[in-house]
């Protein structure tokens, strides 16, 4: 039935980057309409500009003024700001594009809050030009965490061959050590285990945890965080029956492809986890915010201004972000139905 398909809201992101291009390419096949109803929160005018300038496939984009006018047989577009004077400056950073990205994000978030769409897929933003009185966050993850009043969330990078979460996310490297605490590791590990069960359908997940220091501290020779903080925390999880392992030295762990033996990996800081993840799964990787009452995914790449407007951007990560959102929505619905039947 048409009305049973998930309704996936897709925000435009910074329209001077690759967001509009990868969205158009991802949705250009009518096959995606068999599994979801897409709604682009953006601008019909700007999408038409890119479709024409890049000579992309012509297909139906139906302009609607609100989600109540949704047509499940086509890709819908809600124009989220007065775009009549908006000028596309391909590959450039402009304040207008940042505020337009915010308007799209706010409109889609409001519909998600009201239960009118099933999930949000966010195209890349510029973390600087979007800043305003209404958006004072390092990125989407923090925005959604506060907006939906979640106690905590997990930046969870997922792909078919690897899943990586981080204990500390968008903070300077100099502040990582003070944020690697037993409480924080426990919070992120709990979110990861819950997400693997609830969102990915893995009933008994196996999780590898990385060390903070080179060689995972070398038994205190290169740092005490492993033996004083990480190992005791893992022991508490093991006592509760969780399959958690580590801490592993990150270089050898990824160098020997040990990640293939686990359902997910918990890294201590941003680059420790994201560099190997993007090397292994850049084309197919998806950024998922675990721990929220709603579903939000995004491609694992940025605005890529250097290739914007050149018809070089791949839509693969955007497609996987859409597919992942659909799968998570269905997994959560399935778990809810199971709990109701018990």
Helices and strands as residue ranges (DSSP letters): G 2-4, E 6-11, H 19-27, G 30-34, E 36-42, H 44-53, E 61-64, G 67-69, E 75-79, H 95-113, E 119-122, H 140-147, E 154-158, E 163-166, G 173-175, H 176-179, H 182-198, E 206-210, G 214-217, H 225-225, I 226-230, H 231-239, E 243-248, H 250-255, G 258-261, E 264-267, H 270-281, E 286-290, E 296-299, G 305-307, H 316-341
